[in-house]
Amino acid sequence: MVEELMMDTIKADRSMVPDTGVDPEWEYMISSIFIDTAKGQARYGTRSMAALAAKLDGEVTFYERYLESNLWKENLVQFQIES
């Protein structure tokens, strides 16, 4: 579920894009959670993502996905917090 959310490329409704002072079309292009677009001849986008989940019983999960040398890598760490 986390990976699916992090890879979401659905862009915001154009009427909901904020006015931050940059070109409105560019603001729209970078409005999704996961960004993979081009600006001129350069690529622009998401390079890393992380999520941390903690349960009431002390179980903690840390998930990250990051771009290294044009390859996506993943790391998952789980541990228990003692009460």
Phi and psi restraints in degrees (range 20) as a CNS / XPLOR table:
assign (resid 1 and name C) (resid 2 and name N)
       (resid 2 and name CA) (resid 2 and name C) 1.0 -61.4 20.0 2
assign (resid 2 and name N) (resid 2 and name CA)
       (resid 2 and name C) (resid 3 and name N) 1.0 -46.5 20.0 2
assign (resid 2 and name C) (resid 3 and name N)
       (resid 3 and name CA) (resid 3 and name C) 1.0 -61.9 20.0 2
assign (resid 3 and name N) (resid 3 and name CA)
       (resid 3 and name C) (resid 4 and name N) 1.0 -40.9 20.0 2
assign (resid 3 and name C) (resid 4 and name N)
       (resid 4 and name CA) (resid 4 and name C) 1.0 -61.4 20.0 2
assign (resid 4 and name N) (resid 4 and name CA)
       (resid 4 and name C) (resid 5 and name N) 1.0 -42.6 20.0 2
assign (resid 4 and name C) (resid 5 and name N)
       (resid 5 and name CA) (resid 5 and name C) 1.0 -66.4 20.0 2
assign (resid 5 and name N) (resid 5 and name CA)
       (resid 5 and name C) (resid 6 and name N) 1.0 -44.7 20.0 2
assign (resid 5 and name C) (resid 6 and name N)
       (resid 6 and name CA) (resid 6 and name C) 1.0 -65.3 20.0 2
assign (resid 6 and name N) (resid 6 and name CA)
       (resid 6 and name C) (resid 7 and name N) 1.0 -27.1 20.0 2
assign (resid 6 and name C) (resid 7 and name N)
       (resid 7 and name CA) (resid 7 and name C) 1.0 -94.3 20.0 2
assign (resid 7 and name N) (resid 7 and name CA)
       (resid 7 and name C) (resid 8 and name N) 1.0 11.1 20.0 2
assign (resid 7 and name C) (resid 8 and name N)
       (resid 8 and name CA) (resid 8 and name C) 1.0 -66.1 20.0 2
assign (resid 8 and name N) (resid 8 and name CA)
       (resid 8 and name C) (resid 9 and name N) 1.0 119.5 20.0 2
assign (resid 8 and name C) (resid 9 and name N)
       (resid 9 and name CA) (resid 9 and name C) 1.0 -106.1 20.0 2
assign (resid 9 and name N) (resid 9 and name CA)
       (resid 9 and name C) (resid 10 and name N) 1.0 10.6 20.0 2
assign (resid 9 and name C) (resid 10 and name N)
       (resid 10 and name CA) (resid 10 and name C) 1.0 -69.8 20.0 2
assign (resid 10 and name N) (resid 10 and name CA)
       (resid 10 and name C) (resid 11 and name N) 1.0 124.7 20.0 2
assign (resid 10 and name C) (resid 11 and name N)
       (resid 11 and name CA) (resid 11 and name C) 1.0 -86.6 20.0 2
assign (resid 11 and name N) (resid 11 and name CA)
       (resid 11 and name C) (resid 12 and name N) 1.0 156.7 20.0 2
assign (resid 11 and name C) (resid 12 and name N)
       (resid 12 and name CA) (resid 12 and name C) 1.0 -66.3 20.0 2
assign (resid 12 and name N) (resid 12 and name CA)
       (resid 12 and name C) (resid 13 and name N) 1.0 155.4 20.0 2
assign (resid 12 and name C) (resid 13 and name N)
       (resid 13 and name CA) (resid 13 and name C) 1.0 -60.5 20.0 2
assign (resid 13 and name N) (resid 13 and name CA)
       (resid 13 and name C) (resid 14 and name N) 1.0 135.5 20.0 2
assign (resid 13 and name C) (resid 14 and name N)
       (resid 14 and name CA) (resid 14 and name C) 1.0 -54.9 20.0 2
assign (resid 14 and name N) (resid 14 and name CA)
       (resid 14 and name C) (resid 15 and name N) 1.0 -31.4 20.0 2
assign (resid 14 and name C) (resid 15 and name N)
       (resid 15 and name CA) (resid 15 and name C) 1.0 -73.3 20.0 2
assign (resid 15 and name N) (resid 15 and name CA)
       (resid 15 and name C) (resid 16 and name N) 1.0 -14.3 20.0 2
assign (resid 15 and name C) (resid 16 and name N)
       (resid 16 and name CA) (resid 16 and name C) 1.0 -100.9 20.0 2
assign (resid 16 and name N) (resid 16 and name CA)
       (resid 16 and name C) (resid 17 and name N) 1.0 -3.4 20.0 2
assign (resid 16 and name C) (resid 17 and name N)
       (resid 17 and name CA) (resid 17 and name C) 1.0 -70.0 20.0 2
assign (resid 17 and name N) (resid 17 and name CA)
       (resid 17 and name C) (resid 18 and name N) 1.0 129.4 20.0 2
assign (resid 17 and name C) (resid 18 and name N)
       (resid 18 and name CA) (resid 18 and name C) 1.0 -70.8 20.0 2
assign (resid 18 and name N) (resid 18 and name CA)
       (resid 18 and name C) (resid 19 and name N) 1.0 156.7 20.0 2
assign (resid 18 and name C) (resid 19 and name N)
       (resid 19 and name CA) (resid 19 and name C) 1.0 -95.5 20.0 2
assign (resid 19 and name N) (resid 19 and name CA)
       (resid 19 and name C) (resid 20 and name N) 1.0 94.4 20.0 2
assign (resid 19 and name C) (resid 20 and name N)
       (resid 20 and name CA) (resid 20 and name C) 1.0 -100.8 20.0 2
assign (resid 20 and name N) (resid 20 and name CA)
       (resid 20 and name C) (resid 21 and name N) 1.0 0.1 20.0 2
assign (resid 20 and name C) (resid 21 and name N)
       (resid 21 and name CA) (resid 21 and name C) 1.0 101.7 20.0 2
assign (resid 21 and name N) (resid 21 and name CA)
       (resid 21 and name C) (resid 22 and name N) 1.0 -9.3 20.0 2
assign (resid 21 and name C) (resid 22 and name N)
       (resid 22 and name CA) (resid 22 and name C) 1.0 -94.5 20.0 2
assign (resid 22 and name N) (resid 22 and name CA)
       (resid 22 and name C) (resid 23 and name N) 1.0 170.1 20.0 2
assign (resid 22 and name C) (resid 23 and name N)
       (resid 23 and name CA) (resid 23 and name C) 1.0 -54.2 20.0 2
assign (resid 23 and name N) (resid 23 and name CA)
       (resid 23 and name C) (resid 24 and name N) 1.0 128.3 20.0 2
assign (resid 23 and name C) (resid 24 and name N)
       (resid 24 and name CA) (resid 24 and name C) 1.0 -56.5 20.0 2
assign (resid 24 and name N) (resid 24 and name CA)
       (resid 24 and name C) (resid 25 and name N) 1.0 -34.6 20.0 2
assign (resid 24 and name C) (resid 25 and name N)
       (resid 25 and name CA) (resid 25 and name C) 1.0 -66.5 20.0 2
assign (resid 25 and name N) (resid 25 and name CA)
       (resid 25 and name C) (resid 26 and name N) 1.0 -39.9 20.0 2
assign (resid 25 and name C) (resid 26 and name N)
       (resid 26 and name CA) (resid 26 and name C) 1.0 -66.7 20.0 2
assign (resid 26 and name N) (resid 26 and name CA)
       (resid 26 and name C) (resid 27 and name N) 1.0 -41.6 20.0 2
assign (resid 26 and name C) (resid 27 and name N)
       (resid 27 and name CA) (resid 27 and name C) 1.0 -59.0 20.0 2
assign (resid 27 and name N) (resid 27 and name CA)
       (resid 27 and name C) (resid 28 and name N) 1.0 -40.3 20.0 2
assign (resid 27 and name C) (resid 28 and name N)
       (resid 28 and name CA) (resid 28 and name C) 1.0 -65.3 20.0 2
assign (resid 28 and name N) (resid 28 and name CA)
       (resid 28 and name C) (resid 29 and name N) 1.0 -43.1 20.0 2
assign (resid 28 and name C) (resid 29 and name N)
       (resid 29 and name CA) (resid 29 and name C) 1.0 -62.0 20.0 2
assign (resid 29 and name N) (resid 29 and name CA)
       (resid 29 and name C) (resid 30 and name N) 1.0 -28.2 20.0 2
assign (resid 29 and name C) (resid 30 and name N)
       (resid 30 and name CA) (resid 30 and name C) 1.0 -106.7 20.0 2
assign (resid 30 and name N) (resid 30 and name CA)
       (resid 30 and name C) (resid 31 and name N) 1.0 23.6 20.0 2
assign (resid 30 and name C) (resid 31 and name N)
       (resid 31 and name CA) (resid 31 and name C) 1.0 -89.0 20.0 2
assign (resid 31 and name N) (resid 31 and name CA)
       (resid 31 and name C) (resid 32 and name N) 1.0 -7.3 20.0 2
assign (resid 31 and name C) (resid 32 and name N)
       (resid 32 and name CA) (resid 32 and name C) 1.0 -84.1 20.0 2
assign (resid 32 and name N) (resid 32 and name CA)
       (resid 32 and name C) (resid 33 and name N) 1.0 166.2 20.0 2
assign (resid 32 and name C) (resid 33 and name N)
       (resid 33 and name CA) (resid 33 and name C) 1.0 -65.4 20.0 2
assign (resid 33 and name N) (resid 33 and name CA)
       (resid 33 and name C) (resid 34 and name N) 1.0 -48.4 20.0 2
assign (resid 33 and name C) (resid 34 and name N)
       (resid 34 and name CA) (resid 34 and name C) 1.0 -100.3 20.0 2
assign (resid 34 and name N) (resid 34 and name CA)
       (resid 34 and name C) (resid 35 and name N) 1.0 127.7 20.0 2
assign (resid 34 and name C) (resid 35 and name N)
       (resid 35 and name CA) (resid 35 and name C) 1.0 -114.6 20.0 2
assign (resid 35 and name N) (resid 35 and name CA)
       (resid 35 and name C) (resid 36 and name N) 1.0 129.5 20.0 2
assign (resid 35 and name C) (resid 36 and name N)
       (resid 36 and name CA) (resid 36 and name C) 1.0 -148.3 20.0 2
assign (resid 36 and name N) (resid 36 and name CA)
       (resid 36 and name C) (resid 37 and name N) 1.0 96.4 20.0 2
assign (resid 36 and name C) (resid 37 and name N)
       (resid 37 and name CA) (resid 37 and name C) 1.0 -145.3 20.0 2
assign (resid 37 and name N) (resid 37 and name CA)
       (resid 37 and name C) (resid 38 and name N) 1.0 -179.5 20.0 2
assign (resid 37 and name C) (resid 38 and name N)
       (resid 38 and name CA) (resid 38 and name C) 1.0 -123.7 20.0 2
assign (resid 38 and name N) (resid 38 and name CA)
       (resid 38 and name C) (resid 39 and name N) 1.0 148.0 20.0 2
assign (resid 38 and name C) (resid 39 and name N)
       (resid 39 and name CA) (resid 39 and name C) 1.0 -130.8 20.0 2
assign (resid 39 and name N) (resid 39 and name CA)
       (resid 39 and name C) (resid 40 and name N) 1.0 108.6 20.0 2
assign (resid 39 and name C) (resid 40 and name N)
       (resid 40 and name CA) (resid 40 and name C) 1.0 67.4 20.0 2
assign (resid 40 and name N) (resid 40 and name CA)
       (resid 40 and name C) (resid 41 and name N) 1.0 -127.7 20.0 2
assign (resid 40 and name C) (resid 41 and name N)
       (resid 41 and name CA) (resid 41 and name C) 1.0 -99.0 20.0 2
assign (resid 41 and name N) (resid 41 and name CA)
       (resid 41 and name C) (resid 42 and name N) 1.0 2.4 20.0 2
assign (resid 41 and name C) (resid 42 and name N)
       (resid 42 and name CA) (resid 42 and name C) 1.0 -101.0 20.0 2
assign (resid 42 and name N) (resid 42 and name CA)
       (resid 42 and name C) (resid 43 and name N) 1.0 147.7 20.0 2
assign (resid 42 and name C) (resid 43 and name N)
       (resid 43 and name CA) (resid 43 and name C) 1.0 -86.2 20.0 2
assign (resid 43 and name N) (resid 43 and name CA)
       (resid 43 and name C) (resid 44 and name N) 1.0 148.9 20.0 2
assign (resid 43 and name C) (resid 44 and name N)
       (resid 44 and name CA) (resid 44 and name C) 1.0 -136.8 20.0 2
assign (resid 44 and name N) (resid 44 and name CA)
       (resid 44 and name C) (resid 45 and name N) 1.0 133.6 20.0 2
assign (resid 44 and name C) (resid 45 and name N)
       (resid 45 and name CA) (resid 45 and name C) 1.0 174.1 20.0 2
assign (resid 45 and name N) (resid 45 and name CA)
       (resid 45 and name C) (resid 46 and name N) 1.0 -172.1 20.0 2
assign (resid 45 and name C) (resid 46 and name N)
       (resid 46 and name CA) (resid 46 and name C) 1.0 -69.6 20.0 2
assign (resid 46 and name N) (resid 46 and name CA)
       (resid 46 and name C) (resid 47 and name N) 1.0 132.7 20.0 2
assign (resid 46 and name C) (resid 47 and name N)
       (resid 47 and name CA) (resid 47 and name C) 1.0 -111.8 20.0 2
assign (resid 47 and name N) (resid 47 and name CA)
       (resid 47 and name C) (resid 48 and name N) 1.0 -23.3 20.0 2
assign (resid 47 and name C) (resid 48 and name N)
       (resid 48 and name CA) (resid 48 and name C) 1.0 -155.3 20.0 2
assign (resid 48 and name N) (resid 48 and name CA)
       (resid 48 and name C) (resid 49 and name N) 1.0 155.0 20.0 2
assign (resid 48 and name C) (resid 49 and name N)
       (resid 49 and name CA) (resid 49 and name C) 1.0 -144.3 20.0 2
assign (resid 49 and name N) (resid 49 and name CA)
       (resid 49 and name C) (resid 50 and name N) 1.0 147.1 20.0 2
assign (resid 49 and name C) (resid 50 and name N)
       (resid 50 and name CA) (resid 50 and name C) 1.0 -147.4 20.0 2
assign (resid 50 and name N) (resid 50 and name CA)
       (resid 50 and name C) (resid 51 and name N) 1.0 149.1 20.0 2
assign (resid 50 and name C) (resid 51 and name N)
       (resid 51 and name CA) (resid 51 and name C) 1.0 -141.2 20.0 2
assign (resid 51 and name N) (resid 51 and name CA)
       (resid 51 and name C) (resid 52 and name N) 1.0 142.3 20.0 2
assign (resid 51 and name C) (resid 52 and name N)
       (resid 52 and name CA) (resid 52 and name C) 1.0 -126.9 20.0 2
assign (resid 52 and name N) (resid 52 and name CA)
       (resid 52 and name C) (resid 53 and name N) 1.0 128.1 20.0 2
assign (resid 52 and name C) (resid 53 and name N)
       (resid 53 and name CA) (resid 53 and name C) 1.0 -125.4 20.0 2
assign (resid 53 and name N) (resid 53 and name CA)
       (resid 53 and name C) (resid 54 and name N) 1.0 133.7 20.0 2
assign (resid 53 and name C) (resid 54 and name N)
       (resid 54 and name CA) (resid 54 and name C) 1.0 -128.4 20.0 2
assign (resid 54 and name N) (resid 54 and name CA)
       (resid 54 and name C) (resid 55 and name N) 1.0 128.9 20.0 2
assign (resid 54 and name C) (resid 55 and name N)
       (resid 55 and name CA) (resid 55 and name C) 1.0 -95.9 20.0 2
assign (resid 55 and name N) (resid 55 and name CA)
       (resid 55 and name C) (resid 56 and name N) 1.0 161.2 20.0 2
assign (resid 55 and name C) (resid 56 and name N)
       (resid 56 and name CA) (resid 56 and name C) 1.0 -61.7 20.0 2
assign (resid 56 and name N) (resid 56 and name CA)
       (resid 56 and name C) (resid 57 and name N) 1.0 -26.7 20.0 2
assign (resid 56 and name C) (resid 57 and name N)
       (resid 57 and name CA) (resid 57 and name C) 1.0 -82.0 20.0 2
assign (resid 57 and name N) (resid 57 and name CA)
       (resid 57 and name C) (resid 58 and name N) 1.0 3.7 20.0 2
assign (resid 57 and name C) (resid 58 and name N)
       (resid 58 and name CA) (resid 58 and name C) 1.0 94.3 20.0 2
assign (resid 58 and name N) (resid 58 and name CA)
       (resid 58 and name C) (resid 59 and name N) 1.0 -0.1 20.0 2
assign (resid 58 and name C) (resid 59 and name N)
       (resid 59 and name CA) (resid 59 and name C) 1.0 -75.9 20.0 2
assign (resid 59 and name N) (resid 59 and name CA)
       (resid 59 and name C) (resid 60 and name N) 1.0 127.1 20.0 2
assign (resid 59 and name C) (resid 60 and name N)
       (resid 60 and name CA) (resid 60 and name C) 1.0 -120.7 20.0 2
assign (resid 60 and name N) (resid 60 and name CA)
       (resid 60 and name C) (resid 61 and name N) 1.0 136.1 20.0 2
assign (resid 60 and name C) (resid 61 and name N)
       (resid 61 and name CA) (resid 61 and name C) 1.0 -127.0 20.0 2
assign (resid 61 and name N) (resid 61 and name CA)
       (resid 61 and name C) (resid 62 and name N) 1.0 128.7 20.0 2
assign (resid 61 and name C) (resid 62 and name N)
       (resid 62 and name CA) (resid 62 and name C) 1.0 -117.2 20.0 2
assign (resid 62 and name N) (resid 62 and name CA)
       (resid 62 and name C) (resid 63 and name N) 1.0 125.7 20.0 2
assign (resid 62 and name C) (resid 63 and name N)
       (resid 63 and name CA) (resid 63 and name C) 1.0 -123.8 20.0 2
assign (resid 63 and name N) (resid 63 and name CA)
       (resid 63 and name C) (resid 64 and name N) 1.0 133.5 20.0 2
assign (resid 63 and name C) (resid 64 and name N)
       (resid 64 and name CA) (resid 64 and name C) 1.0 -138.7 20.0 2
assign (resid 64 and name N) (resid 64 and name CA)
       (resid 64 and name C) (resid 65 and name N) 1.0 150.3 20.0 2
assign (resid 64 and name C) (resid 65 and name N)
       (resid 65 and name CA) (resid 65 and name C) 1.0 -135.9 20.0 2
assign (resid 65 and name N) (resid 65 and name CA)
       (resid 65 and name C) (resid 66 and name N) 1.0 130.3 20.0 2
assign (resid 65 and name C) (resid 66 and name N)
       (resid 66 and name CA) (resid 66 and name C) 1.0 -145.6 20.0 2
assign (resid 66 and name N) (resid 66 and name CA)
       (resid 66 and name C) (resid 67 and name N) 1.0 155.6 20.0 2
assign (resid 66 and name C) (resid 67 and name N)
       (resid 67 and name CA) (resid 67 and name C) 1.0 -95.3 20.0 2
assign (resid 67 and name N) (resid 67 and name CA)
       (resid 67 and name C) (resid 68 and name N) 1.0 123.8 20.0 2
assign (resid 67 and name C) (resid 68 and name N)
       (resid 68 and name CA) (resid 68 and name C) 1.0 -135.3 20.0 2
assign (resid 68 and name N) (resid 68 and name CA)
       (resid 68 and name C) (resid 69 and name N) 1.0 118.4 20.0 2
assign (resid 68 and name C) (resid 69 and name N)
       (resid 69 and name CA) (resid 69 and name C) 1.0 52.3 20.0 2
assign (resid 69 and name N) (resid 69 and name CA)
       (resid 69 and name C) (resid 70 and name N) 1.0 46.2 20.0 2
assign (resid 69 and name C) (resid 70 and name N)
       (resid 70 and name CA) (resid 70 and name C) 1.0 65.6 20.0 2
assign (resid 70 and name N) (resid 70 and name CA)
       (resid 70 and name C) (resid 71 and name N) 1.0 16.0 20.0 2
assign (resid 70 and name C) (resid 71 and name N)
       (resid 71 and name CA) (resid 71 and name C) 1.0 -122.0 20.0 2
assign (resid 71 and name N) (resid 71 and name CA)
       (resid 71 and name C) (resid 72 and name N) 1.0 136.7 20.0 2
assign (resid 71 and name C) (resid 72 and name N)
       (resid 72 and name CA) (resid 72 and name C) 1.0 -80.5 20.0 2
assign (resid 72 and name N) (resid 72 and name CA)
       (resid 72 and name C) (resid 73 and name N) 1.0 130.6 20.0 2
assign (resid 72 and name C) (resid 73 and name N)
       (resid 73 and name CA) (resid 73 and name C) 1.0 -121.6 20.0 2
assign (resid 73 and name N) (resid 73 and name CA)
       (resid 73 and name C) (resid 74 and name N) 1.0 153.0 20.0 2
assign (resid 73 and name C) (resid 74 and name N)
       (resid 74 and name CA) (resid 74 and name C) 1.0 -126.5 20.0 2
assign (resid 74 and name N) (resid 74 and name CA)
       (resid 74 and name C) (resid 75 and name N) 1.0 150.0 20.0 2
assign (resid 74 and name C) (resid 75 and name N)
       (resid 75 and name CA) (resid 75 and name C) 1.0 -139.8 20.0 2
assign (resid 75 and name N) (resid 75 and name CA)
       (resid 75 and name C) (resid 76 and name N) 1.0 133.2 20.0 2
assign (resid 75 and name C) (resid 76 and name N)
       (resid 76 and name CA) (resid 76 and name C) 1.0 -130.6 20.0 2
assign (resid 76 and name N) (resid 76 and name CA)
       (resid 76 and name C) (resid 77 and name N) 1.0 125.0 20.0 2
assign (resid 76 and name C) (resid 77 and name N)
       (resid 77 and name CA) (resid 77 and name C) 1.0 -125.8 20.0 2
assign (resid 77 and name N) (resid 77 and name CA)
       (resid 77 and name C) (resid 78 and name N) 1.0 129.0 20.0 2
assign (resid 77 and name C) (resid 78 and name N)
       (resid 78 and name CA) (resid 78 and name C) 1.0 -125.9 20.0 2
assign (resid 78 and name N) (resid 78 and name CA)
       (resid 78 and name C) (resid 79 and name N) 1.0 139.1 20.0 2
assign (resid 78 and name C) (resid 79 and name N)
       (resid 79 and name CA) (resid 79 and name C) 1.0 -153.8 20.0 2
assign (resid 79 and name N) (resid 79 and name CA)
       (resid 79 and name C) (resid 80 and name N) 1.0 169.6 20.0 2
assign (resid 79 and name C) (resid 80 and name N)
       (resid 80 and name CA) (resid 80 and name C) 1.0 -114.5 20.0 2
assign (resid 80 and name N) (resid 80 and name CA)
       (resid 80 and name C) (resid 81 and name N) 1.0 130.6 20.0 2
assign (resid 80 and name C) (resid 81 and name N)
       (resid 81 and name CA) (resid 81 and name C) 1.0 -90.2 20.0 2
assign (resid 81 and name N) (resid 81 and name CA)
       (resid 81 and name C) (resid 82 and name N) 1.0 126.8 20.0 2
assign (resid 81 and name C) (resid 82 and name N)
       (resid 82 and name CA) (resid 82 and name C) 1.0 -80.1 20.0 2
assign (resid 82 and name N) (resid 82 and name CA)
       (resid 82 and name C) (resid 83 and name N) 1.0 139.3 20.0 2
